[in-house]
Amino acid sequence: MSALHLVRAAAAGDESAAATLYDEHASLVRGMIARRVPDAALVDDLCQEAWLRAFRALPRFRGEAAFSTWLHSIVRNVLISWSRRKSIVHFHSEMVDESARSPADPTELRMDLQRALAELPDGMRQVLLLHDVEGWTHQEIGDTLGIAEGTSKSQLFKARAKLRDALRDAPPPAVASVA
């Protein structure tokens, strides 16, 4: 049975067709997520979210692309949603010029970084987070955001420069005096 027939049958409520779709594509979904998410329990949660979205959207599958391509875009969207929900931001040490300011309280530095990230234009912030935090390649970022690979590289370069400048220009932390 073709993928389109399986999709139509699953959309009509055929559990056997849905199980076949799952069995044929589960490794694709898990692989995409596991490459970007280090926590096995979180991988399971995101896989479940991707499959729920996919099965809910089956009636809208038009068959203009391969089912695996369509499913791939759903998984990418789940990963993008997850990365936006994350509250912890890691950044490369090259973003901060350590000689430009004195050691700061980690809480103040985190607040400076969050403020600097919030001030970035949306495109730059998305590229920076997907590349530097999530570990996506420029090609994956370009495919997901609908931009050229070179644009992704340029946006990343500009975002890092703006972050360095913003962190360098941040006021120095208050130092408690010892009397």
C-alpha positions as CSV (number, residue, x, y, z in Angstrom):
1,M,0.0,0.0,0.0
2,S,1.4,3.4,-0.9
3,A,2.1,6.1,1.7
4,L,-0.8,8.2,0.4
5,H,-3.2,5.3,0.7
6,L,-1.9,4.7,4.2
7,V,-2.3,8.3,5.1
8,R,-5.9,8.5,3.8
9,A,-6.8,5.2,5.6
10,A,-5.2,6.4,8.9
11,A,-7.0,9.8,8.5
12,A,-10.2,7.9,8.2
13,G,-9.6,6.1,11.4
14,D,-7.8,2.9,10.3
15,E,-5.6,2.0,13.3
16,S,-3.7,-0.6,11.3
17,A,-2.7,2.1,8.7
18,A,-1.7,4.5,11.4
19,A,0.4,1.8,13.0
20,T,2.1,1.0,9.7
21,L,2.9,4.7,9.2
22,Y,4.4,4.9,12.7
23,D,6.4,1.7,12.2
24,E,7.8,2.9,8.9
25,H,8.8,6.4,10.1
26,A,9.4,6.2,13.9
27,S,13.2,5.9,13.5
28,L,13.2,9.1,11.3
29,V,11.4,11.1,13.9
30,R,13.4,9.7,16.8
31,G,16.7,10.3,15.0
32,M,16.0,13.9,14.1
33,I,15.0,14.7,17.7
34,A,17.8,12.6,19.4
35,R,20.5,14.5,17.4
36,R,19.4,17.8,19.0
37,V,18.1,16.8,22.4
38,P,20.5,15.2,25.0
39,D,17.9,14.0,27.5
40,A,16.3,10.6,26.6
41,A,13.0,11.3,28.5
42,L,12.7,14.6,26.6
43,V,13.4,12.8,23.3
44,D,10.4,10.6,24.2
45,D,8.2,13.5,25.0
46,L,9.1,15.4,21.8
47,C,8.6,12.3,19.7
48,Q,5.2,11.9,21.2
49,E,4.4,15.5,20.5
50,A,5.5,15.2,16.9
51,W,3.4,12.1,16.3
52,L,0.4,13.7,17.9
53,R,0.7,16.7,15.6
54,A,1.2,14.5,12.6
55,F,-1.8,12.3,13.3
56,R,-4.0,15.3,13.9
57,A,-2.8,16.9,10.7
58,L,-3.2,13.7,8.5
59,P,-6.5,15.0,6.9
60,R,-4.6,18.0,5.6
61,F,-1.8,15.9,4.0
62,R,-2.2,16.5,0.2
63,G,0.4,14.2,-1.1
64,E,2.3,16.9,-3.0
65,A,5.5,15.8,-1.2
66,A,6.6,12.5,0.2
67,F,5.1,11.7,3.6
68,S,8.6,11.6,5.1
69,T,9.2,15.1,3.9
70,W,5.9,16.3,5.3
71,L,6.7,14.5,8.6
72,H,10.2,16.0,8.7
73,S,8.7,19.5,8.6
74,I,6.4,18.7,11.5
75,V,9.4,17.4,13.6
76,R,11.3,20.6,12.8
77,N,8.4,22.7,13.9
78,V,8.2,20.7,17.2
79,L,12.0,21.2,17.7
80,I,11.6,25.0,17.0
81,S,8.7,25.2,19.5
82,W,10.7,23.3,22.1
83,S,13.8,25.5,21.6
84,R,11.6,28.7,22.1
85,R,10.2,27.2,25.3
86,K,13.6,26.5,26.8
87,S,14.5,28.8,29.6
88,I,18.2,28.0,29.9
89,V,20.4,29.7,27.3
90,H,23.9,28.4,26.8
91,F,26.3,30.5,24.8
92,H,29.8,30.1,23.4
93,S,32.6,31.7,25.3
94,E,33.6,33.6,22.2
95,M,30.5,35.8,22.7
96,V,32.0,37.4,25.7
97,D,35.3,39.2,25.7
98,E,36.4,38.3,29.2
99,S,39.0,41.1,29.2
100,A,36.4,43.8,28.5
101,R,34.8,43.6,31.9
102,S,35.5,42.4,35.4
103,P,34.1,39.0,36.6
104,A,30.4,39.5,37.3
105,D,27.8,37.7,39.4
106,P,26.5,34.9,37.2
107,T,23.0,36.2,37.8
108,E,23.8,39.6,36.5
109,L,25.7,38.2,33.5
110,R,22.7,36.0,32.7
111,M,20.3,39.0,33.0
112,D,22.7,41.0,30.7
113,L,22.7,38.1,28.2
114,Q,18.9,37.7,28.3
115,R,18.5,41.5,27.7
116,A,21.0,41.4,24.8
117,L,19.3,38.4,23.2
118,A,15.9,40.2,23.5
119,E,17.3,43.2,21.7
120,L,18.4,41.2,18.7
121,P,16.2,41.3,15.6
122,D,14.0,38.2,15.4
123,G,15.9,36.6,12.5
124,M,19.3,37.0,14.1
125,R,18.0,35.7,17.4
126,Q,16.4,32.6,15.8
127,V,19.6,31.8,13.8
128,L,21.8,32.3,16.8
129,L,19.7,30.1,19.1
130,L,19.2,27.3,16.5
131,H,22.9,27.3,15.6
132,D,24.7,28.0,18.9
133,V,22.3,26.5,21.3
134,E,20.6,23.8,19.4
135,G,23.6,22.8,17.2
136,W,21.7,23.0,13.9
137,T,23.7,23.4,10.7
138,H,23.3,26.4,8.5
139,Q,21.5,24.3,5.9
140,E,19.0,23.0,8.4
141,I,18.4,26.6,9.6
142,G,18.0,27.8,6.1
143,D,15.5,25.0,5.2
144,T,13.5,25.6,8.4
145,L,13.4,29.4,8.2
146,G,13.2,29.6,4.4
147,I,16.4,31.5,4.0
148,A,19.6,30.9,2.1
149,E,22.5,29.1,3.9
150,G,24.7,32.2,3.4
151,T,22.0,34.4,5.0
152,S,22.0,32.1,8.0
153,K,25.8,32.5,8.3
154,S,25.6,36.2,7.9
155,Q,22.8,36.5,10.5
156,L,24.9,34.4,12.9
157,F,28.0,36.6,12.4
158,K,26.0,39.8,13.0
159,A,24.1,38.4,16.0
160,R,27.4,37.3,17.7
161,A,28.9,40.8,17.1
162,K,25.8,42.5,18.5
163,L,25.9,40.3,21.6
164,R,29.6,41.0,22.2
165,D,29.0,44.7,21.9
166,A,25.9,44.6,24.1
167,L,27.7,42.6,26.8
168,R,30.9,44.7,26.5
169,D,28.8,47.9,26.9
170,A,26.7,46.6,29.8
171,P,27.3,48.5,33.0
172,P,29.8,46.8,35.3
173,P,28.3,44.9,38.2
174,A,28.0,46.6,41.6
175,V,30.8,45.6,43.9
176,A,30.0,45.4,47.6
177,S,32.5,47.2,49.7
178,V,34.0,45.6,52.8
179,A,34.2,47.9,55.7
